[in-house]
Amino acid sequence: MAMFPKDRGEDLAEVPGSPAVVGERIPLVRPYFSDVDESAREYRRILESGMLTNFGERTRRLEALIARRLQVAHAVAVANATTGLGLLIEALELKDDAEIVMPSFTFAATFMAVARTRERFVPVFADVDPQTFVLDPASVQACITPRTAAIVGVHVFGVRCEHNPLAEIADRHGLRLIYDAAHALGSLDQDRPVGGQGDAQVFSLSATKLLPCGEGGIVATNDHGIYRGLLDRRNYGFSSDRGRDCFNLGWNGKLQEASAALGVQELATLAERVARRNRIASRYRAGLEEVAGISFQQVPADAVSSYKDFAILIDSSLAGITRADLQRALSQAGIDSEPYFSPAVHQLTVVARRFPGSVRVPLPQTERLARTALSLPMHEHLSDAHVDTVIAAIQRACR
């Protein structure tokens, strides 16, 4: 059982390892490690073995454990999720100049992976649902053209996409459907782990995620062809059963053994991490639901969010304060916050310069979220007292 701060309002200074003590701040994110001493011992064993990378036993074990947890046939470990998404798009073997529909309300890496893959794929941005922040199927449908080859859904902050309507669109038009699941390790869809839906999904293991490995990623799939395509590309194009011959252009997408070891150790606490973050989210909601001008991302009734992030929306006309002023007030109170994702991807300079035709449908919800969303501290080191401190600071600022 993970030893998180207890779910009660203890004195901040009494929480072991608390980030909210005199002279320090409540950080937006902070990785939690269940047993630092065991991690140090495992690092020593790795150094003594001389196997630092190249798919050692810890990487293979992490792949097996995550495949079992996600209930998928294959889990492929990679250097990071951006690399994993790029490898996956390559493995789909789409036609040149193919259009790939994706949201603009996402981290820039989603777009970068699409745009940099051979630099011959065209991103096309669809709008998102105003309640859940994930792809709006109707907007996706409006983006489809004869050149469309794939849809990339994004599970935003841990809230899963509506898979069935997206799958229906993909099936009707003969498209590949993949997911950027960077935030979603531990999320559930109708009591099933998020991970097996669509052709493949890519998870992040970076330090800001629920399974913090420093850096790393996992591509999960039930498609053996995609699995082989990933193996044939993640190690410079070499494949273990083909010697030094390269059948495809490859990447250096290897996961380090030290990162894999952290993943193996911390995976045992994933369910507790998700449960703790859901309790933190519930406390935020209860404390802020009566504050005028503050609203929240909605989690569907048949889903469980990992709550990689917890975001509020600020309607300045009702709250009496702008997002920038609220962020400044929180900072002055020793609390970090961040406006994810602002600007939205379609508002980035590189998109306007390189892909001027990528916006073909209105994106009002994307632009509203990019303008009003603010992520609050969310991590396992937070006690109830930390959360209450953040709530009180927002209440004071909005009054």
C-alpha positions in Angstrom: 0.0 0.0 0.0 1.4 3.4 -1.0 2.2 5.7 2.0 0.6 8.9 0.8 -0.2 11.8 3.1 -3.4 10.8 5.1 -6.7 12.0 3.9 -7.3 14.4 6.7 -6.4 18.0 7.5 -3.1 17.6 9.3 -0.7 20.4 9.9 1.2 20.9 6.7 4.6 20.8 8.5 3.7 17.4 9.9 3.4 15.7 6.6 6.6 13.7 5.9 8.4 15.1 2.8 5.7 17.8 2.6 6.5 20.4 -0.1 4.3 23.0 1.7 6.5 24.1 4.6 7.9 27.5 5.5 10.0 28.9 2.6 8.7 26.4 0.1 5.8 26.1 -2.3 3.0 23.7 -3.2 4.2 22.5 -6.6 2.0 21.8 -9.5 3.5 18.3 -9.9 5.9 16.2 -7.9 6.8 12.6 -8.6 6.1 10.1 -5.9 8.4 7.1 -5.3 7.2 4.4 -2.9 10.7 3.1 -1.8 13.6 5.3 -2.7 16.1 2.9 -0.9 15.0 0.0 -3.0 15.3 2.1 -6.1 18.8 3.0 -5.1 19.7 -0.7 -4.6 18.1 -1.6 -7.9 20.1 1.1 -9.7 23.3 -0.3 -8.2 22.4 -3.8 -9.4 21.9 -2.4 -12.9 25.2 -0.6 -12.9 26.9 -3.8 -11.7 25.3 -5.8 -14.4 26.6 -3.5 -17.2 23.2 -3.8 -19.0 22.1 -0.1 -19.1 19.9 -0.4 -22.1 19.2 -2.6 -25.2 16.0 -4.3 -23.8 17.3 -6.0 -20.7 15.3 -8.1 -18.2 13.7 -5.1 -16.5 12.5 -3.6 -19.8 11.0 -7.0 -20.8 9.4 -7.4 -17.4 7.8 -3.9 -17.5 6.4 -4.7 -20.9 4.9 -7.9 -19.7 3.4 -6.3 -16.5 1.8 -3.4 -18.4 0.4 -5.6 -21.1 -1.3 -7.7 -18.5 -2.6 -4.7 -16.6 -3.9 -3.1 -19.8 -5.3 -6.4 -21.0 -3.6 -6.1 -24.4 -1.5 -8.5 -26.4 1.5 -6.3 -26.8 3.2 -3.5 -24.8 6.3 -2.0 -26.4 8.6 0.1 -24.2 10.1 3.2 -25.8 12.3 6.1 -24.9 9.4 8.5 -24.4 5.8 8.9 -25.5 6.6 11.3 -28.2 9.0 8.8 -29.8 6.3 6.1 -29.3 3.7 8.1 -31.1 6.0 8.8 -34.0 7.0 5.1 -34.2 3.4 4.1 -34.2 2.5 6.5 -37.0 5.4 5.1 -39.0 4.2 1.5 -38.2 0.7 2.3 -39.6 2.4 2.8 -43.1 0.0 5.5 -44.2 0.1 6.9 -47.7 2.2 10.0 -48.3 0.5 13.4 -47.8 -2.2 11.7 -45.7 -4.3 13.8 -43.4 -4.5 12.9 -39.7 -7.4 14.3 -37.7 -6.5 15.3 -34.1 -7.5 17.7 -31.4 -5.8 21.1 -31.0 -6.4 21.1 -27.2 -3.5 18.9 -26.4 0.2 19.0 -25.6 2.4 20.2 -28.5 4.1 16.7 -28.6 1.0 15.2 -30.1 1.2 17.5 -33.0 5.0 17.3 -33.2 4.9 13.5 -33.5 2.5 13.7 -36.4 4.1 16.6 -38.2 7.7 15.3 -37.9 7.0 11.8 -39.0 8.6 12.0 -42.5 7.2 15.6 -42.6 4.7 14.4 -45.2 1.6 14.0 -43.0 -0.9 16.8 -42.7 -2.5 17.5 -39.2 -6.1 18.6 -39.3 -7.6 19.9 -36.1 -11.0 19.0 -34.8 -12.9 20.6 -31.9 -13.4 19.1 -28.5 -16.4 18.4 -26.2 -17.0 21.4 -23.9 -17.6 19.1 -20.9 -15.0 16.4 -21.2 -12.4 18.3 -23.2 -11.8 15.2 -25.5 -12.4 15.0 -29.3 -16.0 15.8 -30.4 -17.0 13.1 -32.9 -19.2 15.5 -34.9 -16.3 17.8 -35.4 -14.1 14.9 -36.4 -16.6 13.8 -39.0 -16.6 17.3 -40.4 -12.9 17.1 -41.0 -12.9 13.9 -43.0 -11.8 14.1 -46.7 -10.7 11.6 -49.2 -7.1 12.2 -48.0 -7.9 11.4 -44.4 -6.0 8.3 -43.2 -6.1 8.3 -39.4 -7.7 9.8 -36.3 -5.6 10.6 -33.2 -7.7 10.9 -30.0 -6.2 12.3 -26.8 -7.3 11.3 -23.3 -7.1 14.7 -21.8 -5.9 14.9 -18.2 -6.9 11.3 -17.8 -10.5 11.5 -19.1 -10.9 9.0 -21.9 -12.2 9.7 -25.3 -15.6 8.4 -26.4 -14.3 5.4 -28.3 -17.4 4.0 -29.9 -18.4 7.0 -32.0 -14.8 7.5 -33.1 -14.5 3.9 -34.0 -17.7 4.1 -36.0 -16.3 7.0 -38.0 -13.0 5.2 -38.5 -14.7 2.0 -39.7 -17.1 3.9 -42.1 -14.2 5.7 -43.8 -11.5 3.0 -43.5 -9.3 5.0 -41.2 -6.8 4.0 -38.5 -7.7 5.0 -35.0 -5.0 5.6 -32.4 -4.8 7.4 -29.1 -2.3 9.6 -27.3 -2.9 8.1 -23.9 0.0 10.0 -22.2 -2.3 11.0 -19.3 -4.3 7.9 -19.1 -2.4 5.1 -17.4 -4.8 3.9 -14.7 -7.9 5.4 -16.4 -10.9 3.1 -16.9 -13.6 2.9 -19.6 -16.6 0.9 -18.5 -14.5 -1.0 -15.9 -11.9 -1.9 -18.6 -8.4 -0.3 -18.6 -7.9 2.4 -21.1 -5.4 0.9 -23.5 -6.9 -1.8 -25.7 -9.3 0.5 -27.6 -8.5 1.4 -31.2 -5.5 0.2 -33.2 -3.0 1.3 -30.5 -2.4 3.7 -27.6 0.7 5.5 -26.4 1.3 6.1 -22.7 3.9 8.4 -21.1 6.2 7.4 -18.2 7.7 10.8 -17.7 8.3 12.4 -14.3 5.0 14.3 -14.3 2.9 11.1 -14.9 1.3 8.6 -12.5 4.1 6.1 -13.3 7.2 8.3 -13.1 10.2 6.6 -14.7 12.1 9.8 -15.4 11.5 9.3 -19.1 9.8 6.6 -21.0 6.7 5.4 -22.9 4.6 2.4 -23.7 2.8 1.6 -26.9 -0.1 -0.8 -26.3 -1.7 -2.7 -29.1 -3.6 -5.9 -30.0 -2.5 -5.7 -33.6 0.4 -8.0 -34.3 1.3 -6.1 -37.5 1.6 -2.9 -35.6 3.7 -4.7 -32.9 6.1 -6.0 -35.5 6.3 -2.6 -37.1 7.3 -1.1 -33.8 9.9 -3.7 -33.1 11.4 -3.2 -36.6 11.7 0.6 -36.0 12.5 1.4 -32.4 16.2 0.2 -32.5 17.6 2.0 -35.6 15.6 -0.2 -37.8 17.3 -3.4 -36.6 15.1 -6.3 -35.5 16.4 -9.0 -33.2 15.4 -11.8 -35.6 16.9 -10.2 -38.7 20.5 -9.6 -37.7 21.9 -6.3 -38.9 19.6 -5.8 -41.8 17.2 -2.9 -41.7 13.9 -3.2 -43.4 12.6 0.2 -42.3 13.9 3.6 -41.4 14.4 3.4 -37.6 14.7 5.6 -34.5 16.7 5.4 -31.3 13.7 4.6 -29.2 15.2 2.4 -26.5 14.1 2.6 -22.9 16.9 2.7 -20.3 17.0 -0.2 -17.8 17.0 2.3 -14.8 13.7 3.8 -16.1 12.2 0.4 -16.6 13.2 -0.6 -13.1 11.4 2.4 -11.6 8.3 1.4 -13.7 8.3 -2.1 -12.4 8.5 -0.9 -8.8 5.9 1.8 -9.0 3.4 -0.1 -11.1 2.4 -1.9 -8.0 1.1 1.3 -6.5 -0.8 2.6 -9.6 -4.3 1.8 -8.3 -3.6 3.6 -5.0 -2.3 6.6 -6.9 -5.4 6.8 -9.0 -7.6 6.4 -5.9 -5.7 9.1 -4.1 -5.9 11.5 -7.0 -9.7 10.9 -7.3 -10.1 11.8 -3.6 -8.1 15.0 -4.1 -10.2 15.9 -7.2 -13.4 15.3 -5.1 -12.1 17.6 -2.4 -11.3 20.3 -4.9 -14.8 20.1 -6.4 -16.5 20.2 -3.0 -14.5 23.2 -2.0 -14.9 25.2 -5.2 -18.3 24.2 -6.6 -20.0 27.2 -4.9 -17.4 29.7 -6.2 -19.0 31.8 -8.9 -17.3 31.5 -12.3 -15.5 28.3 -11.5 -16.3 25.1 -13.4 -14.7 21.7 -14.0 -13.9 19.0 -16.5 -16.6 16.4 -16.4 -15.8 12.7 -16.1 -18.4 10.4 -17.8 -20.3 8.2 -15.3 -19.0 5.0 -16.9 -15.3 6.1 -16.7 -12.6 6.7 -14.1 -10.0 9.4 -14.7 -6.4 9.0 -13.7 -6.4 12.7 -12.9 -3.0 13.3 -14.2 -4.1 16.9 -14.0 -7.0 18.7 -12.3 -8.2 21.7 -14.2 -10.7 24.4 -13.4 -12.3 26.9 -15.9 -12.5 30.5 -15.0 -15.3 32.7 -16.3 -13.9 36.1 -15.4 -17.3 37.8 -15.9 -18.6 35.8 -13.0 -15.5 35.1 -10.9 -14.4 38.8 -11.0 -10.9 37.8 -11.8 -9.0 36.7 -15.0 -7.1 33.5 -15.3 -3.8 35.4 -15.4 -4.7 37.3 -12.2 -5.8 34.1 -10.4 -2.6 32.4 -11.4 -0.7 35.4 -10.1 -2.6 35.4 -6.8 -1.9 31.7 -6.3 1.8 32.2 -7.0 1.9 34.9 -4.4 0.3 32.5 -1.9 3.1 29.9 -2.7 1.0 27.7 -5.0 2.0 26.7 -8.5 -0.6 26.5 -11.3 -0.4 26.2 -15.1 -2.7 27.1 -18.0 -2.7 23.8 -19.9 -2.9 23.9 -23.0 -2.5 27.5 -23.8 -2.0 28.5 -26.6 -3.8 25.6 -28.3 -1.8 23.7 -30.9 -3.5 25.4 -33.9 -2.5 28.8 -32.4 1.2 27.9 -32.3 3.5 29.9 -34.7 4.9 26.8 -36.2 1.5 25.6 -37.2 0.6 28.9 -38.9 3.9 28.8 -40.7 4.1 25.2 -41.8 0.5 24.0 -41.9 -1.7 27.0 -42.8 -4.6 24.7 -44.0 -4.8 22.6 -40.8 -7.9 24.5 -39.4 -10.9 23.7 -41.5 -13.7 23.7 -39.0 -14.6 26.1 -36.2 -12.8 25.4 -32.9 -14.7 27.5 -30.4 -14.5 25.0 -27.5 -10.8 24.5 -28.0 -10.2 28.2 -27.9 -12.4 28.7 -24.9 -10.5 26.0 -23.0 -7.2 27.4 -24.0 -8.3 30.8 -22.8 -9.9 29.8 -19.4 -8.4 26.4 -18.2 -6.0 26.4 -15.2 -4.5 23.3 -13.8 -4.1 23.1 -10.0 -1.5 21.1 -8.0 -2.2 17.4 -8.4 0.2 14.7 -7.0 0.5 12.1 -4.3 2.4 14.3 -1.9 -0.7 16.5 -1.4 -2.5 16.1 1.9 -6.0 17.3 2.5 -4.5 20.3 4.2 -2.6 21.2 1.1 -5.7 20.9 -1.0 -7.7 23.1 1.4 -4.9 25.7 1.2 -5.3 25.9 -2.5 -9.1 26.1 -2.2 -8.9 28.9 0.3 -6.5 30.8 -1.9 -8.9 30.6 -4.8 -11.9 31.5 -2.7 -10.1 34.6 -1.4 -8.9 35.7 -4.9 -12.4 35.3 -6.5 -14.1 37.2 -3.7 
